[in-house]
Amino acid sequence: MKLTIDEAAEKRIAQKMQPSDHIYLDFEDGAGPFAHSSLTCRLDLSFRVLLVAADYPNEGLEVYDEILETTLGPVKLKKSSEVYLDPDTQLVIGDGLGALQLKGPSGVLADNIPIIRMTAASDTLGKGTVLG
């Protein structure tokens, strides 16, 4: 799988990053340390860009078992979430409201993707701080 981050999306994410942050493309499926709960029942695809502080506890991060190299650096994701993405997926600023979107040859895969900062100090049940 390939993930391309367009220039506008890269700029938006980079403006919110701290130098030691790790980037995660998280699919909200109830698994991992950033899940709001262990249960999920959604009709839409819920992806989030997580900026995770380097000192965040490693417990549970093993579910992010895929690393995609991008121009912004490595992006970690759950291999199980790739079923919802195209083999050549792009992270872009969408038309209309200007929110982040995941797009592929098949069309828009996910819309309104938030950027969330995760630190051990601010993390409350995987919520973090929404940055945009």
Accessible surface in RSA format (square Angstrom, percent):
REM  Atomic radii and reference values for relative SASA: ProtOr
REM  Chains: A
REM  Algorithm: Lee & Richards
REM  Probe-radius: 1.40
REM  Slices: 20
REM RES _ NUM      All-atoms   Total-Side   Main-Chain    Non-polar    All polar
REM                ABS   REL    ABS   REL    ABS   REL    ABS   REL    ABS   REL
RES MET A   1    72.28  37.4   6.69   4.4  65.59 156.2  11.63   9.9  60.65  80.4
RES LYS A   2   126.81  61.9 122.99  75.5   3.82   9.1  74.10  66.7  52.71  56.2
RES LEU A   3     5.83   3.2   1.27   0.9   4.56  11.5   1.27   0.9   4.56  12.3
RES THR A   4    51.39  36.5  47.85  48.5   3.53   8.4  47.27  63.5   4.11   6.2
RES ILE A   5    10.05   5.7   1.51   1.1   8.54  20.6   1.51   1.1   8.54  23.2
RES ASP A   6    50.32  35.2  44.01  43.8   6.31  14.9  31.17  73.4  19.15  19.1
RES GLU A   7   153.71  88.2 143.90 108.9   9.80  23.3  58.19 112.6  95.51  78.0
RES ALA A   8    55.09  50.7  42.77  66.0  12.32  28.0  48.87  68.8   6.22  16.5
RES ALA A   9     0.00   0.0   0.00   0.0   0.00   0.0   0.00   0.0   0.00   0.0
RES GLU A  10    46.82  26.9  46.82  35.4   0.00   0.0   7.33  14.2  39.49  32.2
RES LYS A  11   133.86  65.3 128.09  78.6   5.77  13.7  76.57  68.9  57.29  61.0
RES ARG A  12    78.35  32.9  76.34  38.9   2.01   4.8  17.43  23.8  60.92  36.9
RES ILE A  13     0.51   0.3   0.51   0.4   0.00   0.0   0.51   0.4   0.00   0.0
RES ALA A  14    48.45  44.5  33.95  52.4  14.50  33.0  34.68  48.8  13.76  36.5
RES GLN A  15   128.45  71.8  89.86  65.7  38.59  91.9  41.86  89.1  86.59  65.7
RES LYS A  16    56.56  27.6  47.61  29.2   8.95  21.3  16.75  15.1  39.81  42.4
RES MET A  17    46.93  24.3  28.44  18.8  18.49  44.0  24.65  21.0  22.28  29.5
RES GLN A  18    96.84  54.2  95.03  69.4   1.82   4.3  25.24  53.7  71.61  54.3
RES PRO A  19   142.21 103.6  99.56  90.8  42.65 155.0 113.33  93.6  28.88 179.5
RES SER A  20    66.38  56.1  54.20  72.3  12.18  28.1  41.98  89.4  24.41  34.2
RES ASP A  21    15.47  10.8   0.71   0.7  14.76  34.9   0.00   0.0  15.47  15.4
RES HIS A  22    76.48  41.8  72.77  50.6   3.71   9.5  51.47  53.0  25.01  29.1
RES ILE A  23     8.71   5.0   7.44   5.5   1.28   3.1   7.44   5.4   1.28   3.5
RES TYR A  24     4.98   2.3   4.98   2.8   0.00   0.0   0.20   0.2   4.78   5.9
RES LEU A  25     2.28   1.3   2.04   1.5   0.24   0.6   2.18   1.5   0.10   0.3
RES ASP A  26     2.30   1.6   2.30   2.3   0.00   0.0   0.00   0.0   2.30   2.3
RES PHE A  27    20.45  10.2  20.05  12.4   0.40   1.0  20.05  12.2   0.40   1.2
RES GLU A  28    19.43  11.2  16.04  12.1   3.39   8.1  12.87  24.9   6.57   5.4
RES ASP A  29    42.68  29.9  26.69  26.6  15.99  37.8  14.62  34.4  28.06  28.0
RES GLY A  30    13.31  16.4   0.00   N/A  13.31  16.4   1.55   4.2  11.76  26.3
RES ALA A  31    43.13  39.7  35.43  54.7   7.70  17.5  41.60  58.6   1.53   4.0
RES GLY A  32    28.05  34.6   0.00   N/A  28.05  34.6   6.66  18.3  21.40  47.9
RES PRO A  33    36.40  26.5  11.65  10.6  24.75  90.0  24.64  20.3  11.76  73.1
RES PHE A  34     0.51   0.3   0.51   0.3   0.00   0.0   0.51   0.3   0.00   0.0
RES ALA A  35    19.92  18.3   5.66   8.7  14.26  32.4   7.25  10.2  12.67  33.6
RES HIS A  36    95.54  52.2  78.81  54.8  16.73  42.8  56.07  57.8  39.47  45.9
RES SER A  37    59.90  50.6  46.66  62.3  13.24  30.5  49.45 105.3  10.46  14.7
RES SER A  38    96.18  81.3  71.05  94.8  25.13  57.9  45.44  96.8  50.75  71.1
RES LEU A  39   152.43  84.9 139.28  99.6  13.15  33.1 141.09  99.1  11.34  30.5
RES THR A  40    64.23  45.7  29.90  30.3  34.32  81.8  33.62  45.2  30.61  46.3
RES CYS A  41   129.49  97.9  93.88 104.7  35.61  83.7  38.90  98.6  90.59  97.7
RES ARG A  42   119.94  50.4  84.67  43.2  35.27  84.0  24.78  33.9  95.16  57.7
RES LEU A  43   189.91 105.8 149.08 106.7  40.83 102.6 153.05 107.5  36.86  99.2
RES ASP A  44    85.23  59.7  73.44  73.1  11.79  27.9  44.74 105.3  40.48  40.4
RES LEU A  45    57.54  32.0  45.58  32.6  11.96  30.1  45.58  32.0  11.96  32.2
RES SER A  46    20.18  17.1  15.04  20.1   5.14  11.8   5.23  11.1  14.95  20.9
RES PHE A  47     4.44   2.2   0.00   0.0   4.44  11.5   0.00   0.0   4.44  12.7
RES ARG A  48    11.67   4.9  11.67   5.9   0.00   0.0  11.29  15.4   0.38   0.2
RES VAL A  49     2.45   1.6   2.45   2.2   0.00   0.0   2.45   2.1   0.00   0.0
RES LEU A  50     0.00   0.0   0.00   0.0   0.00   0.0   0.00   0.0   0.00   0.0
RES LEU A  51     0.00   0.0   0.00   0.0   0.00   0.0   0.00   0.0   0.00   0.0
RES VAL A  52     1.96   1.3   1.96   1.8   0.00   0.0   1.96   1.7   0.00   0.0
RES ALA A  53    16.07  14.8  14.70  22.7   1.38   3.1  14.82  20.9   1.25   3.3
RES ALA A  54    55.74  51.2  29.90  46.1  25.84  58.8  30.12  42.4  25.62  67.9
RES ASP A  55   117.69  82.4  90.72  90.3  26.97  63.8  49.36 116.2  68.33  68.1
RES TYR A  56    18.58   8.7  12.65   7.2   5.94  15.5   5.67   4.3  12.91  15.9
RES PRO A  57    72.33  52.7  61.63  56.2  10.70  38.9  72.29  59.7   0.04   0.3
RES ASN A  58   120.06  82.8 109.33 105.7  10.73  25.8  31.10  74.9  88.96  86.0
RES GLU A  59   151.96  87.2 134.81 102.0  17.15  40.8  57.54 111.3  94.42  77.1
RES GLY A  60    16.56  20.4   0.00   N/A  16.56  20.4  15.47  42.5   1.09   2.4
RES LEU A  61    24.57  13.7  19.66  14.1   4.91  12.3  20.05  14.1   4.52  12.2
RES GLU A  62   130.47  74.9 106.38  80.5  24.10  57.4  74.27 143.7  56.20  45.9
RES VAL A  63    49.46  32.5  39.26  35.5  10.20  24.6  46.22  40.2   3.24   8.8
RES TYR A  64    13.20   6.2   0.59   0.3  12.61  32.8   0.35   0.3  12.85  15.8
RES ASP A  65    94.73  66.4  60.84  60.6  33.89  80.1  33.14  78.0  61.59  61.4
RES GLU A  66    36.63  21.0  34.62  26.2   2.01   4.8   3.18   6.1  33.45  27.3
RES ILE A  67    97.88  55.7  74.16  55.2  23.73  57.2  74.16  53.4  23.73  64.4
RES LEU A  68     8.96   5.0   7.00   5.0   1.96   4.9   8.96   6.3   0.00   0.0
RES GLU A  69   130.17  74.7 106.34  80.5  23.83  56.7  64.94 125.6  65.24  53.3
RES THR A  70    22.07  15.7   0.34   0.3  21.73  51.8   9.42  12.7  12.65  19.1
RES THR A  71   114.38  81.4  76.93  78.0  37.46  89.3  85.16 114.4  29.22  44.2
RES LEU A  72    33.15  18.5  13.49   9.7  19.66  49.4  16.30  11.4  16.86  45.4
RES GLY A  73    20.96  25.8   0.00   N/A  20.96  25.8  20.26  55.6   0.70   1.6
RES PRO A  74    71.87  52.4  66.74  60.8   5.13  18.7  66.74  55.1   5.13  31.9
RES VAL A  75     2.92   1.9   2.92   2.6   0.00   0.0   2.92   2.5   0.00   0.0
RES LYS A  76    54.04  26.4  54.04  33.2   0.00   0.0  18.63  16.8  35.41  37.7
RES LEU A  77     0.00   0.0   0.00   0.0   0.00   0.0   0.00   0.0   0.00   0.0
RES LYS A  78     6.51   3.2   6.20   3.8   0.31   0.7   4.71   4.2   1.80   1.9
RES LYS A  79   110.76  54.0 105.85  64.9   4.91  11.7  78.65  70.8  32.11  34.2
RES SER A  80    78.46  66.3  56.09  74.9  22.37  51.5  60.43 128.7  18.03  25.3
RES SER A  81     0.71   0.6   0.13   0.2   0.58   1.3   0.62   1.3   0.09   0.1
RES GLU A  82    32.74  18.8  26.04  19.7   6.70  16.0  11.69  22.6  21.05  17.2
RES VAL A  83   118.30  77.8  84.28  76.3  34.02  82.0  94.47  82.1  23.82  64.6
RES TYR A  84    90.56  42.3  79.73  45.4  10.83  28.2  44.62  33.5  45.94  56.6
RES LEU A  85    14.62   8.1   0.02   0.0  14.60  36.7   0.66   0.5  13.96  37.6
RES ASP A  86    21.28  14.9  20.45  20.4   0.83   2.0   3.19   7.5  18.09  18.0
RES PRO A  87   110.09  80.2 101.68  92.7   8.41  30.6 106.30  87.8   3.79  23.5
RES ASP A  88    68.00  47.6  65.68  65.4   2.32   5.5  20.87  49.1  47.13  47.0
RES THR A  89     0.00   0.0   0.00   0.0   0.00   0.0   0.00   0.0   0.00   0.0
RES GLN A  90    81.14  45.4  81.14  59.3   0.00   0.0   6.48  13.8  74.66  56.6
RES LEU A  91     4.22   2.4   4.22   3.0   0.00   0.0   4.22   3.0   0.00   0.0
RES VAL A  92    14.82   9.7  14.82  13.4   0.00   0.0  14.82  12.9   0.00   0.0
RES ILE A  93    42.78  24.3  27.25  20.3  15.53  37.4  27.25  19.6  15.53  42.1
RES GLY A  94     7.47   9.2   0.00   N/A   7.47   9.2   1.93   5.3   5.54  12.4
RES ASP A  95   128.60  90.1 106.94 106.4  21.66  51.2  43.48 102.3  85.12  84.9
RES GLY A  96    82.75 102.0   0.00   N/A  82.75 102.0  41.92 115.0  40.83  91.4
RES LEU A  97   169.48  94.4 134.45  96.2  35.03  88.1 139.02  97.6  30.46  82.0
RES GLY A  98    18.28  22.5   0.00   N/A  18.28  22.5  15.71  43.1   2.57   5.8
RES ALA A  99    26.69  24.5  18.62  28.7   8.07  18.4  25.27  35.6   1.42   3.8
RES LEU A 100     3.73   2.1   1.65   1.2   2.08   5.2   1.65   1.2   2.08   5.6
RES GLN A 101    17.32   9.7  17.32  12.7   0.00   0.0   0.10   0.2  17.21  13.1
RES LEU A 102     0.00   0.0   0.00   0.0   0.00   0.0   0.00   0.0   0.00   0.0
RES LYS A 103    64.85  31.6  64.85  39.8   0.00   0.0  25.42  22.9  39.43  42.0
RES GLY A 104    15.85  19.5   0.00   N/A  15.85  19.5   5.42  14.9  10.42  23.3
RES PRO A 105   117.71  85.8  72.19  65.8  45.52 165.5  86.30  71.3  31.41 195.2
RES SER A 106    89.58  75.7  45.29  60.4  44.28 102.0  52.59 112.0  36.99  51.8
RES GLY A 107    32.87  40.5   0.00   N/A  32.87  40.5  32.77  89.9   0.10   0.2
RES VAL A 108    80.39  52.9  48.64  44.0  31.74  76.5  48.64  42.3  31.74  86.1
RES LEU A 109    29.08  16.2  16.18  11.6  12.90  32.4  19.71  13.8   9.37  25.2
RES ALA A 110     6.46   5.9   0.36   0.6   6.10  13.9   6.46   9.1   0.00   0.0
RES ASP A 111    73.55  51.5  55.91  55.6  17.64  41.7  19.13  45.0  54.43  54.3
RES ASN A 112    95.29  65.7  78.63  76.0  16.66  40.1  28.81  69.3  66.47  64.2
RES ILE A 113     5.91   3.4   0.47   0.4   5.44  13.1   0.80   0.6   5.11  13.9
RES PRO A 114    38.32  27.9  34.65  31.6   3.68  13.4  38.32  31.6   0.00   0.0
RES ILE A 115     0.67   0.4   0.67   0.5   0.00   0.0   0.67   0.5   0.00   0.0
RES ILE A 116     8.72   5.0   8.72   6.5   0.00   0.0   8.72   6.3   0.00   0.0
RES ARG A 117    32.48  13.6  32.48  16.6   0.00   0.0  23.57  32.2   8.92   5.4
RES MET A 118     0.00   0.0   0.00   0.0   0.00   0.0   0.00   0.0   0.00   0.0
RES THR A 119    32.32  23.0  32.32  32.8   0.00   0.0  28.81  38.7   3.51   5.3
RES ALA A 120    56.75  52.2  34.12  52.7  22.63  51.5  37.18  52.4  19.57  51.8
RES ALA A 121   107.39  98.7  63.61  98.2  43.78  99.6  75.35 106.1  32.04  84.9
RES SER A 122    45.01  38.0  25.71  34.3  19.29  44.4  35.01  74.6  10.00  14.0
RES ASP A 123    38.51  27.0  17.28  17.2  21.23  50.2   3.63   8.5  34.88  34.8
RES THR A 124    88.02  62.6  83.70  84.8   4.32  10.3  62.23  83.6  25.79  39.0
RES LEU A 125   132.25  73.7 115.25  82.5  17.00  42.7 124.39  87.4   7.85  21.1
RES GLY A 126     1.62   2.0   0.00   N/A   1.62   2.0   0.00   0.0   1.62   3.6
RES LYS A 127   110.16  53.7 106.27  65.2   3.89   9.3  55.24  49.7  54.92  58.5
RES GLY A 128    18.80  23.2   0.00   N/A  18.80  23.2   0.00   0.0  18.80  42.1
RES THR A 129    65.84  46.8  62.33  63.2   3.50   8.4  50.28  67.5  15.56  23.5
RES VAL A 130    99.83  65.7  75.49  68.3  24.33  58.6  75.49  65.6  24.33  66.0
RES LEU A 131    53.80  30.0  33.64  24.1  20.16  50.7  39.53  27.8  14.27  38.4
RES GLY A 132    52.54  64.8   0.00   N/A  52.54  64.8  52.11 143.0   0.44   1.0
END  Absolute sums over single chains surface
CHAIN  1 A     7114.4       5339.5       1774.8       4124.7       2989.6
END  Absolute sums over all chains
TOTAL          7114.4       5339.5       1774.8       4124.7       2989.6
